[in-house]
Amino acid sequence: MRARALVVLALVGWGSCGGGAAALAASAAAAASGPNYALLDTMAERADACDQAVEKDYATGVPVRMTAALEVQARCLEDVAAALAAEFYPPDAFGDGGIRARVADLRATYGRLYGAVHTRPLTCRGRPCGDIYQVWAAEAYVSAVRALVDSIIDRVKDQSPLHQP
């Protein structure tokens, strides 16, 4: 997107100022430097590492450890999403506060929604439903952030010169 804007500016300015060739060369250089598409593979590997880093604690079956592991995984995936957004999207793509603010919105919404789904059904009859249900609520958020990361990677790969068949 940034590179296309520079090319358009260079072409528009071609006839109106004497440095048209220099402007076009500068815009071509900017277009050539463009996004770092190799980062897509690096971030995909990093997202996988986020998942793998918590497997041992999650596999304990102890709800407190599972929830803590999911929090670590969520923060790691949030960082991956932020790195991808910084490289492949303009600063205003995700609105005020950028992708970090939208991810915070997602966390709050998923917390309320899936927290209620898993810990507040009538079947609990006023008693706690159990810690494992809080784990399930946390899993829903982690799954949503992982889906976000995968969506960004897949979307940008559609136009990546490194990822074409």
BELQUIKA-V590140 format. One record per residue. N is the residue number from 1. NEAR is the number of other C-alpha atoms within 8 Angstrom. Layout:
[[N & NEAR] [N & NEAR]]
This chain:
[[1 & 5] [2 & 8] [3 & 11] [4 & 8] [5 & 8] [6 & 11] [7 & 12] [8 & 8] [9 & 8] [10 & 12] [11 & 10] [12 & 8] [13 & 10] [14 & 13] [15 & 8] [16 & 6] [17 & 7] [18 & 6] [19 & 7] [20 & 12] [21 & 7] [22 & 7] [23 & 11] [24 & 12] [25 & 8] [26 & 8] [27 & 12] [28 & 10] [29 & 8] [30 & 10] [31 & 12] [32 & 6] [33 & 7] [34 & 8] [35 & 6] [36 & 8] [37 & 10] [38 & 7] [39 & 8] [40 & 12] [41 & 8] [42 & 8] [43 & 10] [44 & 10] [45 & 8] [46 & 9] [47 & 13] [48 & 8] [49 & 8] [50 & 11] [51 & 9] [52 & 7] [53 & 8] [54 & 12] [55 & 9] [56 & 7] [57 & 9] [58 & 13] [59 & 7] [60 & 8] [61 & 7] [62 & 7] [63 & 9] [64 & 7] [65 & 11] [66 & 14] [67 & 12] [68 & 8] [69 & 12] [70 & 13] [71 & 9] [72 & 9] [73 & 13] [74 & 11] [75 & 8] [76 & 10] [77 & 14] [78 & 11] [79 & 8] [80 & 12] [81 & 13] [82 & 10] [83 & 8] [84 & 15] [85 & 10] [86 & 9] [87 & 8] [88 & 8] [89 & 8] [90 & 9] [91 & 7] [92 & 7] [93 & 7] [94 & 9] [95 & 7] [96 & 6] [97 & 8] [98 & 11] [99 & 11] [100 & 9] [101 & 9] [102 & 10] [103 & 10] [104 & 8] [105 & 8] [106 & 9] [107 & 9] [108 & 8] [109 & 8] [110 & 12] [111 & 11] [112 & 8] [113 & 8] [114 & 11] [115 & 13] [116 & 9] [117 & 9] [118 & 11] [119 & 12] [120 & 9] [121 & 9] [122 & 6] [123 & 4] [124 & 10] [125 & 6] [126 & 5] [127 & 5] [128 & 6] [129 & 8] [130 & 7] [131 & 8] [132 & 7] [133 & 10] [134 & 12] [135 & 11] [136 & 9] [137 & 14] [138 & 14] [139 & 9] [140 & 10] [141 & 13] [142 & 12] [143 & 8] [144 & 8] [145 & 13] [146 & 10] [147 & 8] [148 & 9] [149 & 13] [150 & 9] [151 & 8] [152 & 10] [153 & 11] [154 & 8] [155 & 8] [156 & 10] [157 & 12] [158 & 8] [159 & 8] [160 & 9] [161 & 6] [162 & 7] [163 & 8] [164 & 8] [165 & 2]]
